[in-house]
Amino acid sequence: MEYANDEIFKIRYNTNLNRLELKGESWIKKFNKIIKKNKLLVSTIIALIVLINVNIVMIFAFMKNLQAI
């Protein structure tokens, strides 16, 4: 039963400090929480990145066409 509680509550024993410690959240879990909380902001940022990339590709294609003339 102790093993199950340790896994559920993420409790670890620190031998150096001689006490129990809670394991912190990983950065991936924090990032997922931010994405779930701010869906509009994240979707706007993703759309902006995609449109910037499309714009750069179109500019390079246009410059290549100008050089061919």
Secondary structure as GFF3:
##gff-version 3
##sequence-region A 1 69
A	DSSP	alpha_helix	2	9	.	.	.	ID=ss1
A	DSSP	beta_strand	11	14	.	.	.	ID=ss2
A	DSSP	beta_strand	19	22	.	.	.	ID=ss3
A	DSSP	alpha_helix	27	37	.	.	.	ID=ss4
A	DSSP	alpha_helix	39	68	.	.	.	ID=ss5
###
